[in-house]
């Protein structure tokens, strides 16, 4: 049974999962705990992002929809805890926590791969219905520079896009989903 999200026990378990996976060879696969850890550090160190997001004060959740064809056997909710230019954390959270945040952007792995390669701008994707937003669109649109910088940072972190995985890597994603479900996400 997973620990309760938001507790010290949950954070310790998250760090344990991350430590177990951190020795893997880079580049990491997008949307794995080790990739999210690099993304978090990159956001925290980015002066351009800090300036662009000085007035932003809400978590943003990136919902990556389940796609067993790529090894993704569960929906993932990656919460970016953002507050006035600071990134307090980037964590995969249980669905019930992810869904209740003020801003949730949902899309398929293919759509997130398009975002990661700048084929699709997040804001335009939401306005065109290619990405689904739960939250106030005018508020998010006012943060377009910060949103653009977050995408650029993810590209700088790099990694293997889920749409480019080998069969062996797809099996690894399935294993990551199992571990996170059993230990973190419920």
Short mmCIF file of the C-alpha atoms (twelve columns), coordinates in Angstrom:
data_MODEL
# 
_entry.id   MODEL 
# 
loop_
_atom_site.group_PDB 
_atom_site.id 
_atom_site.type_symbol 
_atom_site.label_atom_id 
_atom_site.label_alt_id 
_atom_site.label_comp_id 
_atom_site.label_asym_id 
_atom_site.label_seq_id 
_atom_site.Cartn_x 
_atom_site.Cartn_y 
_atom_site.Cartn_z 
_atom_site.pdbx_PDB_model_num 
ATOM 1   C CA . UNK A 1   0.000  0.000  0.000   1 
ATOM 2   C CA . UNK A 2   1.470  3.357  -1.023  1 
ATOM 3   C CA . UNK A 3   2.147  6.049  1.545   1 
ATOM 4   C CA . UNK A 4   -0.215 9.017  1.661   1 
ATOM 5   C CA . UNK A 5   0.797  11.824 -0.689  1 
ATOM 6   C CA . UNK A 6   2.046  14.952 1.063   1 
ATOM 7   C CA . UNK A 7   3.517  13.110 4.047   1 
ATOM 8   C CA . UNK A 8   7.192  12.760 4.938   1 
ATOM 9   C CA . UNK A 9   6.778  9.019  4.409   1 
ATOM 10  C CA . UNK A 10  5.534  9.560  0.837   1 
ATOM 11  C CA . UNK A 11  8.406  11.941 0.021   1 
ATOM 12  C CA . UNK A 12  10.920 9.458  1.474   1 
ATOM 13  C CA . UNK A 13  9.447  6.709  -0.719  1 
ATOM 14  C CA . UNK A 14  9.559  8.985  -3.773  1 
ATOM 15  C CA . UNK A 15  13.228 9.731  -3.065  1 
ATOM 16  C CA . UNK A 16  13.899 6.002  -2.608  1 
ATOM 17  C CA . UNK A 17  12.355 5.219  -6.020  1 
ATOM 18  C CA . UNK A 18  14.386 8.034  -7.539  1 
ATOM 19  C CA . UNK A 19  17.615 6.794  -5.921  1 
ATOM 20  C CA . UNK A 20  16.986 3.267  -7.198  1 
ATOM 21  C CA . UNK A 21  16.547 4.574  -10.748 1 
ATOM 22  C CA . UNK A 22  19.174 7.348  -10.750 1 
ATOM 23  C CA . UNK A 23  22.058 5.087  -11.768 1 
ATOM 24  C CA . UNK A 24  20.513 4.404  -15.155 1 
ATOM 25  C CA . UNK A 25  22.396 5.451  -18.231 1 
ATOM 26  C CA . UNK A 26  21.442 8.798  -19.722 1 
ATOM 27  C CA . UNK A 27  19.674 10.030 -21.716 1 
ATOM 28  C CA . UNK A 28  16.675 9.256  -19.563 1 
ATOM 29  C CA . UNK A 29  13.251 8.448  -20.941 1 
ATOM 30  C CA . UNK A 30  10.869 11.401 -20.748 1 
ATOM 31  C CA . UNK A 31  8.272  11.150 -17.974 1 
ATOM 32  C CA . UNK A 32  10.278 8.836  -15.724 1 
ATOM 33  C CA . UNK A 33  11.182 9.846  -12.153 1 
ATOM 34  C CA . UNK A 34  14.853 10.318 -13.040 1 
ATOM 35  C CA . UNK A 35  13.934 12.570 -15.988 1 
ATOM 36  C CA . UNK A 36  11.540 14.572 -13.787 1 
ATOM 37  C CA . UNK A 37  14.339 15.087 -11.247 1 
ATOM 38  C CA . UNK A 38  16.634 16.560 -13.911 1 
ATOM 39  C CA . UNK A 39  13.763 18.726 -15.165 1 
ATOM 40  C CA . UNK A 40  13.105 20.018 -11.649 1 
ATOM 41  C CA . UNK A 41  16.761 20.997 -11.142 1 
ATOM 42  C CA . UNK A 42  16.938 22.679 -14.540 1 
ATOM 43  C CA . UNK A 43  13.823 24.771 -13.840 1 
ATOM 44  C CA . UNK A 44  15.128 25.735 -10.399 1 
ATOM 45  C CA . UNK A 45  18.397 26.990 -11.897 1 
ATOM 46  C CA . UNK A 46  16.922 28.886 -14.843 1 
ATOM 47  C CA . UNK A 47  17.047 32.686 -14.480 1 
ATOM 48  C CA . UNK A 48  14.968 33.262 -17.626 1 
ATOM 49  C CA . UNK A 49  12.143 31.106 -16.260 1 
ATOM 50  C CA . UNK A 50  12.318 32.883 -12.883 1 
ATOM 51  C CA . UNK A 51  11.856 36.301 -14.523 1 
ATOM 52  C CA . UNK A 52  9.073  35.108 -16.833 1 
ATOM 53  C CA . UNK A 53  7.061  33.532 -14.017 1 
ATOM 54  C CA . UNK A 54  7.325  36.100 -11.224 1 
ATOM 55  C CA . UNK A 55  3.524  36.473 -11.051 1 
ATOM 56  C CA . UNK A 56  2.618  32.789 -11.391 1 
ATOM 57  C CA . UNK A 57  1.445  31.146 -8.157  1 
ATOM 58  C CA . UNK A 58  -0.211 27.829 -8.939  1 
ATOM 59  C CA . UNK A 59  0.848  24.251 -9.495  1 
ATOM 60  C CA . UNK A 60  0.545  23.006 -13.059 1 
ATOM 61  C CA . UNK A 61  -0.076 19.337 -13.730 1 
ATOM 62  C CA . UNK A 62  0.931  17.675 -16.973 1 
ATOM 63  C CA . UNK A 63  -1.339 14.682 -17.463 1 
ATOM 64  C CA . UNK A 64  0.181  12.102 -19.799 1 
ATOM 65  C CA . UNK A 65  -2.614 9.798  -20.852 1 
ATOM 66  C CA . UNK A 66  -2.200 6.041  -20.625 1 
ATOM 67  C CA . UNK A 67  -0.950 4.316  -23.761 1 
ATOM 68  C CA . UNK A 68  -0.011 0.633  -23.347 1 
ATOM 69  C CA . UNK A 69  1.418  0.627  -26.885 1 
ATOM 70  C CA . UNK A 70  4.303  2.692  -25.500 1 
ATOM 71  C CA . UNK A 71  4.478  0.822  -22.207 1 
ATOM 72  C CA . UNK A 72  2.504  3.486  -20.337 1 
ATOM 73  C CA . UNK A 73  -0.032 1.385  -18.446 1 
ATOM 74  C CA . UNK A 74  -1.354 4.224  -16.254 1 
ATOM 75  C CA . UNK A 75  -2.160 7.906  -16.611 1 
ATOM 76  C CA . UNK A 76  0.718  9.960  -15.242 1 
ATOM 77  C CA . UNK A 77  0.229  13.242 -13.402 1 
ATOM 78  C CA . UNK A 78  3.441  15.265 -13.250 1 
ATOM 79  C CA . UNK A 79  2.918  18.200 -10.917 1 
ATOM 80  C CA . UNK A 80  5.129  21.260 -11.245 1 
ATOM 81  C CA . UNK A 81  4.804  23.146 -7.956  1 
ATOM 82  C CA . UNK A 82  5.446  26.678 -9.222  1 
ATOM 83  C CA . UNK A 83  5.352  29.810 -7.084  1 
ATOM 84  C CA . UNK A 84  6.442  33.329 -8.115  1 
ATOM 85  C CA . UNK A 85  9.444  32.318 -10.200 1 
ATOM 86  C CA . UNK A 86  10.379 29.337 -8.076  1 
ATOM 87  C CA . UNK A 87  9.929  25.673 -8.808  1 
ATOM 88  C CA . UNK A 88  9.425  24.092 -5.416  1 
ATOM 89  C CA . UNK A 89  9.238  20.579 -6.844  1 
ATOM 90  C CA . UNK A 90  8.384  18.384 -9.820  1 
ATOM 91  C CA . UNK A 91  6.711  15.150 -8.699  1 
ATOM 92  C CA . UNK A 92  4.516  12.425 -10.076 1 
ATOM 93  C CA . UNK A 93  1.406  12.540 -7.931  1 
ATOM 94  C CA . UNK A 94  -1.573 10.242 -7.422  1 
ATOM 95  C CA . UNK A 95  -4.412 10.847 -9.905  1 
ATOM 96  C CA . UNK A 96  -6.764 12.208 -7.247  1 
ATOM 97  C CA . UNK A 97  -4.163 14.853 -6.310  1 
ATOM 98  C CA . UNK A 98  -3.275 15.658 -9.914  1 
ATOM 99  C CA . UNK A 99  -6.863 16.070 -11.049 1 
ATOM 100 C CA . UNK A 100 -7.735 18.510 -8.243  1 
ATOM 101 C CA . UNK A 101 -5.031 21.078 -9.047  1 
ATOM 102 C CA . UNK A 102 -6.090 24.446 -10.512 1 
ATOM 103 C CA . UNK A 103 -4.337 23.861 -13.855 1 
ATOM 104 C CA . UNK A 104 -4.226 20.428 -15.489 1 
ATOM 105 C CA . UNK A 105 -3.055 20.038 -19.079 1 
ATOM 106 C CA . UNK A 106 -3.845 16.626 -20.567 1 
ATOM 107 C CA . UNK A 107 -2.633 14.972 -23.715 1 
ATOM 108 C CA . UNK A 108 -1.485 11.785 -25.331 1 
ATOM 109 C CA . UNK A 109 2.160  10.753 -25.494 1 
ATOM 110 C CA . UNK A 110 2.168  11.773 -29.144 1 
ATOM 111 C CA . UNK A 111 0.978  15.295 -28.240 1 
ATOM 112 C CA . UNK A 112 3.560  15.657 -25.458 1 
ATOM 113 C CA . UNK A 113 6.253  14.484 -27.889 1 
ATOM 114 C CA . UNK A 114 5.115  17.227 -30.278 1 
ATOM 115 C CA . UNK A 115 5.392  19.744 -27.432 1 
ATOM 116 C CA . UNK A 116 8.865  18.480 -26.485 1 
ATOM 117 C CA . UNK A 117 10.111 18.911 -30.050 1 
ATOM 118 C CA . UNK A 118 8.374  22.303 -30.477 1 
ATOM 119 C CA . UNK A 119 6.126  20.953 -33.217 1 
ATOM 120 C CA . UNK A 120 3.244  22.036 -30.987 1 
ATOM 121 C CA . UNK A 121 3.155  25.081 -28.747 1 
ATOM 122 C CA . UNK A 122 1.402  24.293 -25.458 1 
ATOM 123 C CA . UNK A 123 -0.797 27.389 -25.524 1 
ATOM 124 C CA . UNK A 124 -1.807 26.899 -29.149 1 
ATOM 125 C CA . UNK A 125 -2.397 23.221 -28.442 1 
ATOM 126 C CA . UNK A 126 -4.835 24.119 -25.657 1 
ATOM 127 C CA . UNK A 127 -6.594 26.708 -27.799 1 
ATOM 128 C CA . UNK A 128 -6.903 24.220 -30.685 1 
ATOM 129 C CA . UNK A 129 -8.135 21.413 -28.430 1 
ATOM 130 C CA . UNK A 130 -5.074 19.248 -29.101 1 
ATOM 131 C CA . UNK A 131 -4.260 19.459 -25.404 1 
ATOM 132 C CA . UNK A 132 -7.050 19.628 -22.854 1 
ATOM 133 C CA . UNK A 133 -6.920 22.289 -20.150 1 
ATOM 134 C CA . UNK A 134 -8.758 22.172 -16.887 1 
ATOM 135 C CA . UNK A 135 -8.307 25.650 -15.493 1 
ATOM 136 C CA . UNK A 136 -8.613 29.253 -16.583 1 
ATOM 137 C CA . UNK A 137 -7.266 29.684 -20.129 1 
ATOM 138 C CA . UNK A 138 -6.855 33.513 -19.912 1 
ATOM 139 C CA . UNK A 139 -4.677 33.093 -16.813 1 
ATOM 140 C CA . UNK A 140 -2.459 30.535 -18.530 1 
ATOM 141 C CA . UNK A 141 -2.233 32.637 -21.694 1 
ATOM 142 C CA . UNK A 142 -0.852 35.541 -19.645 1 
ATOM 143 C CA . UNK A 143 2.025  33.234 -18.672 1 
ATOM 144 C CA . UNK A 144 3.008  32.337 -22.237 1 
ATOM 145 C CA . UNK A 145 6.674  33.329 -21.776 1 
ATOM 146 C CA . UNK A 146 6.975  31.104 -18.712 1 
ATOM 147 C CA . UNK A 147 5.175  28.256 -20.496 1 
ATOM 148 C CA . UNK A 148 7.455  28.569 -23.507 1 
ATOM 149 C CA . UNK A 149 10.516 28.570 -21.272 1 
ATOM 150 C CA . UNK A 150 9.334  25.414 -19.463 1 
ATOM 151 C CA . UNK A 151 9.132  23.674 -22.842 1 
ATOM 152 C CA . UNK A 152 12.591 24.908 -23.788 1 
ATOM 153 C CA . UNK A 153 13.983 23.659 -20.484 1 
ATOM 154 C CA . UNK A 154 12.491 20.206 -21.105 1 
ATOM 155 C CA . UNK A 155 14.248 20.192 -24.483 1 
ATOM 156 C CA . UNK A 156 17.524 21.215 -22.840 1 
ATOM 157 C CA . UNK A 157 17.174 18.380 -20.331 1 
ATOM 158 C CA . UNK A 158 16.575 16.151 -23.327 1 
ATOM 159 C CA . UNK A 159 15.902 12.486 -23.178 1 
ATOM 160 C CA . UNK A 160 14.306 9.739  -25.157 1 
ATOM 161 C CA . UNK A 161 10.800 10.602 -26.250 1 
ATOM 162 C CA . UNK A 162 8.234  7.926  -25.415 1 
ATOM 163 C CA . UNK A 163 7.281  7.787  -29.093 1 
ATOM 164 C CA . UNK A 164 10.875 6.746  -29.960 1 
ATOM 165 C CA . UNK A 165 11.229 3.842  -27.534 1 
ATOM 166 C CA . UNK A 166 12.600 0.426  -28.395 1 
ATOM 167 C CA . UNK A 167 10.638 -2.616 -27.232 1 
ATOM 168 C CA . UNK A 168 13.079 -3.009 -24.325 1 
ATOM 169 C CA . UNK A 169 12.555 0.623  -23.297 1 
ATOM 170 C CA . UNK A 170 8.776  0.184  -23.503 1 
ATOM 171 C CA . UNK A 171 9.133  -2.702 -21.050 1 
ATOM 172 C CA . UNK A 172 11.125 -0.379 -18.787 1 
ATOM 173 C CA . UNK A 173 8.318  2.203  -18.905 1 
ATOM 174 C CA . UNK A 174 5.838  -0.537 -17.973 1 
ATOM 175 C CA . UNK A 175 8.068  -1.462 -15.016 1 
ATOM 176 C CA . UNK A 176 8.299  2.190  -13.920 1 
ATOM 177 C CA . UNK A 177 4.488  2.400  -14.042 1 
ATOM 178 C CA . UNK A 178 4.233  -0.737 -11.889 1 
ATOM 179 C CA . UNK A 179 6.726  0.584  -9.323  1 
ATOM 180 C CA . UNK A 180 5.055  3.984  -9.105  1 
ATOM 181 C CA . UNK A 181 1.591  2.438  -8.853  1 
ATOM 182 C CA . UNK A 182 2.615  0.096  -6.058  1 
ATOM 183 C CA . UNK A 183 4.752  2.523  -4.080  1 
ATOM 184 C CA . UNK A 184 3.540  6.054  -4.812  1 
ATOM 185 C CA . UNK A 185 0.385  6.514  -6.803  1 
ATOM 186 C CA . UNK A 186 -2.069 4.048  -5.377  1 
# 
